[in-house]
Each structure stands twice: as C-alpha cells, then as structure tokens.
Amino acid sequence: MMNLVDENRRVAYTNLWILGTSLALGGTPILAGLAIDWWELTGFRVCFVIAGALSLVCAVLSRWAVNDSTTPYDLKTWLLDPAMPVQTMATIVTITVGRHESNRPSTGE
C-alpha cells in the first residue's frame, strides 16, 4: 500500500496503519475474551462466525481493491473454486523451490 499512497502522506498513512493495527491486535482478544466469558460456548461461536465473515469480506474487498490483473473475474467462481487452494500451494512450492518463471533470466525483449 505504500506504493499507492501519495509520497507526501506516507508518514501519516504509516501512523494511522500502526494505530489501527495496534487497536485491532490489542482490542480483539480482550473483546473476544469478554464475550466468551459472558456467553460461554455461545460467545465462542459468535466470535468464530464474526471472524469467518470478516475474513471473507476482507478477502473479497482485497480482491476488488488490489486487482492487478487485466482480465475480469467471476466472483462466484473465484470464491467457490475448489482448485484455488491447490493452485496457490503449487505456486508457493514452485517459488520456494526456485522453479517459478519470475526466477528465470529475462530474454531482454
């Protein structure tokens, strides 16, 4: 995101990012602990559902906000494609092993 922020506003963006991250990382366990303490198993289930729903929303928003591909995509296919995790793991393995195309020397064209 630093590359997307105006150069004159990067310090302010970084400060807001650190503040937001600190509040989220510090407040979430406290609020989840209170919910679980008050409502026991129901509180745990509520926290689990909220975390899952927010994760899905963030994944969709990230895909929408940082879309680096020029080809349009079908959101339903992207979310429900069972091969997606396999493709992702295969890409991770090829990058780790050094066989990914980004590791090959360019031809200079």
N, C-alpha and C positions, 0 to 999 in steps of 0.2 A: 504494500500500500504506500510505502514511502515514495515510490516512483510515480504514483498517481497524485500525490499531494503537491500543491504549489511549493516551490523551494522556499519561499518566504514564510510559509506556515508550517514547516516541518517540525519545529520545536514545539509549537502549540499542539500540533497533532500528536506528537510523541507524549507530551504531558497528559493530554486527555486519554490517550491509549493506556498509559501506565495507571492513571487514576481509575479508569473503568475496569481494567483488568484486576487491580488490587481489590476494588469493591466486590467484583464478581467472585474472585477466588477466596476472599475473606468472608463475605456475607453468605454465600451459598451453603457452606457446611453448617453454619450457625442456624440458618433458617430451616434447612433440612433436618437438623438435629432436633430443633424445637417441634417441627411438625411430627416427626417420628415419636418424640417423647409424649406429645399431647394425644396423638391419634393412633399410636402404636402401629399395627400392621397396615391399617388403612392409610396412615400418614406415609408409610414407606411406599405403598402402591401409588399414592398420589404423586410423590416425588419422582418415582420411576416413570410414570406416564408423562409428567411435565418434562422431564429430561429427554425422553424419547421424542416427544412432539417438538420441543425446541430444537433438538438436533436435526430433525427432518426439515423444519422451517429454515434453519441456518444453512443446511446443505443446498436447498433449493435457491435461497437468496444468494449464496455464494456462486452457484452456477449461473444465475442471472446477472449478478453484478460484475463478475470477473469472467466474462465469456471471451476467451482468446481464439476461438475457432471461427472460421468464416462460414461454416456450414450450419444451417439451422438444425435444431434437435427437437425431438418429440419428448416432452417432459414425462409422459406416462411410460414411454419405452425406457427412458433413462432411469427412472425410479424403480421400475419393476423388472429390469433386465437381469435375469439370474446369472448371466455370463460376466457381468460387470466386475464382481469381486475377483473372478478368476483372471480376467484380463488385467486388472490392476496388480494382482500378485505377480503375474507373469512379467509385467513391465518392471516392477520393483526388482525381481530376480535378475532380469537382463541388464538393468542399470548397475546393480550390485556386482554382478559377475564381470561387467565391462563389455558386454556384447551389444549394448544399445546403439542405435545409429548416431546418437549425439557424441559417442566416443570415437567415431571413425573420422579419419582425416578428411577434410573437405577437398573437393576436386578443383576449387578455385574458379568455378563458373559463376 
